[in-house]
Amino acid sequence: MAVWNFGSINADYFYLVPHIPGRGETLAATKFSTGLGGKGANSSVAAARAGADVFHIGAVGADGAWATERLASYSVDTRHVETVEAPTGHAIINVAEDGENAIVILAGANVDQPLVTALQALDAAKPGDYLMLQNETAHQATMAEAGQNAGLKVVYSAAPFSEKSVRNVMRFVDVLVMNEIEAQQLSAALDTDIGKLDVPHILITKGSDGASWFDIQAGTQTYQDAFKVDPVDTTGAGDTFAGYMVAGLDEGLGVAAALRLASAAAALKVTRAGTADAIPARQEVEAFLAAQPA
Ligand code: RIB
């Protein structure tokens, strides 16, 4: 089967800083670098590096040909990445010495893709394929509804968190993906326990505290410990997890095996600076897993 990903494509600008700057603080960066990013592009690259057939649906500006080429270089099919009049989206990412980050994004072209062409891209999707979505584009709810109607398994990462978007998209979703903070935000916004949400499956990633998959109908939870690594840069770890998880499920792995694979990929990513360009290949992830104590 295939993985379709309707998602953002950004130029990521990384500033290595001694700590995340506080309100009103000016800070000198000790290093600057750039790369391919965006929650959509990162998860597409992750799924492709895991071995899935990935079709990215998204938009860049006239200044973004390099980003489309970079995506393609990671074996992501980019025939549904279109060029629009807005500038390519970008992100300013402060990475502190402990690996934590603070991000400012400019959506740009990501929110300028016409709905009609995004929907048309799904014409070639087949029932049983996966459709991934995040919150850095426009039209998530319409795309999720179209995906569900076409028999796709819709996997929605509620990031960056937006109560309005989650409320609109949730009813079309097979798997709702959140980190711990997003889960708390959603729980508070809806005034309900996460376990009572009306979605079939929920995946909550908790960084160094592992990840949990909830099958809401069955009332079960599958937990995966995080692998211990020395963090260099946590940016994009959640996107790496989501892409590898979907690729694992798409190739037929059970939930526990897909969680283990995704967790290892995210752990490896955290040891490297960067986002899409730092996502490990499947062989590296398998080697990392093979080296783990039994
Ligand atoms: O999740 C990390 C991503 O968030 C970065 O690549 C940045 O572009 C923002 O979208």
Residues whose N, C-alpha, C, O or C-beta is under 5 A from the ligand:
A	BS01	RIB	N10 D12 G37 G38 K39 A91 T235 G236 D239 T275
